[in-house]
Amino acid sequence: MNKKGMIMSLDGIIALVLCGVVLMFVYSSIQGSFVDTKSIGLHGNAIDILSVLREDGSFERFDDAVIDGYLSSLPGQICANVTIYDGNQIVSNHLRPGCNGKTQTASARRSFLAEDKVYMAEAEVYYA
Amino acid sequence: MLKKGFLFSLATILFLSILVVMSLTYLSRSKDFETDLNKLIAVNQIKFIEDSVSYEYYNKIIDLKPGIIRDSGVGQVRVTFADAGKLPSLENKSELARIYKENIEDEFSMLNNINITLKNFYPNFTILPYNSVFGKEGGNLTMYNFNYSALKKIEIELQVDRPLDNVDTITMPAGSVDSDPEIKVKIRDKGSSGQGKGANKGEMILDDEKHLNPLIKNSYKVTFETGGFIGIDFGNFNKNNGTYIVYVDDVNVNITSYQVRYDYVDQEVKAVGGNISINKLGIYKNTELILASR
């Protein structure tokens, strides 16, 4: 009887462990299948920012006031940081006022010619 | 009792198996969705880069912008340059194109984890299918016609920053047969600042229109008493037949009108300024930088 009970207990434990393993696998599969759908919207915003600032010539003129003004006019939910580089050197950095805590970000870059040199503008965007 | 236990175990195994299959399917679909999403971002990025390069090329590298390409209505195709600009032009356009190409292919490609190649990226463009190469740099406006048999007419009107009474000599070429391309040249002086009709248009220094042989050297030249000149060559120059060159020295010239006519062709006519290839995440795009088209 004792032997039979022990086998039954062992059988039950193995079944529970197997169930646990399967449930853990299912749980981790669901967790791992998280798709970051926000990044597409953020990336689109980063491209829009660079396109608008390109069209009004703010990058070529290095017009800090216009860039800051445009970033401030973005919808309240959007935070943006625009940086202009000359090689590895930062020429100017523009962070939307009130934004500092980066969470999930997306960025876009654009090379442009100004004053017979090549510069690069980078827009980094995240939700406030 | 044993039968009940067996059924219970079977039901549990079936339930767990269904759960595993469903989670695997869900995982696989999520991965596919994520891949599609990343490809969509890559497509947007490729489109944006292509647009940025075209913008820099059209607005900052070429100094002669092809405007309208359309049928002229007399069995010809007309290319009009609405804003042909001035001569002399900037000297450093080739260098600017070189440093931009170098930056895009190296630093920019690396930072964006993308492979970009720019081919034939120079400050000139080609009108296809006529194979005419246009460029403007320094004191020269050039047009090489590698298929000059399709060339019908070149018209140019220039305004020079000198008065008519400063003209020293005017040289003009002899005409040829009607089957050769027609070359029309108008050169005006700087004009007055008065209010009269056509005051700013300038007095006519040279007004000529004739057919010229593309296989020999034909030259117009206007020299000025205080130095400087304007020259217009057509024919065999720089080792190519049908070559058209406008050049200036020590004078400033405004190109007020410039148009070229070709034989009509029943296919797309376009101004192509080079080629861009972009490759990211297996998405490959290879496209011409089209500046204008009919």
Interface residues (C-beta under 8 A of the other chain):
Chain A: A15 L18 C19 V22 L23 F25 V26 S29 I30 G32 S33 F34 V35 D36 T37 S39 I40 H43 G44 I47 L50 S51 R54 G87 A108 R109 R110 S111 F112 L113 D116 K117 V118 M120
Chain B: S9 T12 L16 L19 V20 S23 L24 Y26 L27 R29 S30 K31 F33 E34 L37 L40 I41 N44 Q45 F48 D51 S52 Y55 E56 K60 I61 N92 L96 I99 Y100 N103 I104 E107 F108 L111 N112
